[in-house]
Amino acid sequence: MTRRPVDTGEPQRLYTVTGGRSRADDAFDLVTLVVSECAPTAGMQSEHAEILDLCRHPTAVVEVAAELGLPITVIRILLGDLLAMGTITARHPRLGQSVASHPDIDLLKEVLHGLRNL
């Protein structure tokens, strides 16, 4: 199996795709689910149209990057464009439960100590 570098795009192409931008929108992490709110329109950038087609059903940001073969940063920039246009919705994963509902740290230490003694 031949390993490919993570960034498979040519720098000039990636520069063109992002319009020269290098700062990604912080609104998207790897597991944020993206859903299209409309179909692609005529004259739309091809990468934007591909994302809208791909995200007809909730799709994680990392899946979008894998399907399009583009770096995560580029995908996040493109998703930021689509979010600003109102053509996608981003659904963030639920944050962890409250600290009060987490297991007691002392209990976890006792379990770990017991496992080590086995």
C-alpha positions in Angstrom: 0.0 0.0 0.0 1.5 3.3 -1.0 1.1 6.2 1.5 0.0 9.5 0.1 0.9 12.9 1.8 -2.0 14.4 3.7 -2.0 17.6 1.6 -2.6 16.1 -1.9 -3.6 19.4 -3.5 -1.2 21.6 -5.5 -0.6 24.8 -3.6 -1.7 27.0 -6.5 -5.0 25.1 -6.8 -5.6 25.4 -3.1 -4.8 29.1 -3.2 -7.3 29.5 -6.0 -10.0 27.4 -4.3 -9.8 29.5 -1.1 -9.4 32.8 -2.8 -6.0 33.2 -1.1 -7.4 32.9 2.4 -5.6 30.8 4.9 -7.7 31.4 8.0 -10.4 28.8 8.6 -13.7 29.5 10.3 -13.4 28.3 13.9 -17.1 27.4 13.8 -16.3 24.0 12.3 -14.4 21.2 14.2 -13.8 17.8 12.7 -17.1 16.2 13.9 -19.4 19.1 13.2 -22.3 17.9 11.1 -23.1 19.9 8.0 -26.4 19.8 6.2 -27.3 21.5 2.9 -30.2 23.9 3.0 -30.6 24.2 -0.8 -29.3 22.7 -4.0 -26.3 24.2 -5.8 -27.0 27.1 -8.1 -25.6 28.0 -11.5 -22.3 29.9 -11.4 -21.5 28.6 -7.9 -17.9 27.6 -7.3 -17.5 23.8 -8.1 -16.2 22.9 -4.6 -19.2 24.7 -3.0 -21.5 22.8 -5.3 -19.9 19.5 -4.4 -20.2 20.2 -0.7 -23.9 21.0 -1.1 -24.5 17.8 -3.0 -22.5 15.7 -0.5 -24.3 17.3 2.5 -27.9 16.5 1.6 -27.8 14.3 4.6 -25.8 15.3 7.8 -22.1 14.8 7.1 -19.2 15.4 9.3 -16.6 17.9 8.3 -13.9 15.3 8.2 -16.0 13.2 5.9 -16.4 16.1 3.5 -12.7 16.6 3.4 -12.1 12.9 2.8 -14.7 12.8 0.0 -13.4 15.9 -1.8 -9.7 15.0 -1.2 -9.0 18.5 0.2 -7.2 19.5 3.4 -9.4 20.2 6.5 -8.4 23.9 6.5 -9.6 24.4 3.0 -12.9 22.6 3.7 -13.4 24.8 6.8 -12.8 27.9 4.7 -15.3 26.7 2.1 -17.9 25.8 4.7 -17.5 29.2 6.3 -18.4 30.7 2.9 -21.5 28.5 2.6 -22.6 29.2 6.1 -22.3 33.0 5.4 -24.4 32.5 2.3 -27.0 30.6 4.3 -26.8 27.5 2.2 -25.7 25.1 5.0 -26.5 24.5 8.6 -23.9 23.4 11.0 -24.9 21.1 13.9 -22.3 20.9 16.6 -22.0 17.8 18.7 -23.4 18.0 22.1 -20.9 19.1 24.6 -20.0 16.8 27.5 -22.3 16.4 30.3 -22.1 18.5 33.4 -19.1 17.9 35.7 -21.6 16.8 38.4 -22.7 13.8 36.3 -19.1 12.6 35.7 -17.9 9.6 37.7 -16.1 10.3 41.0 -12.4 10.6 40.5 -11.6 8.7 43.7 -13.8 5.8 42.5 -11.9 5.8 39.2 -8.6 5.7 41.0 -9.7 2.8 43.1 -10.8 0.9 40.0 -7.5 1.6 38.3 -5.6 0.4 41.5 -7.7 -2.8 41.6 -7.0 -3.5 37.9 -3.3 -3.0 38.4 -3.4 -5.5 41.2 -4.9 -8.2 39.0 
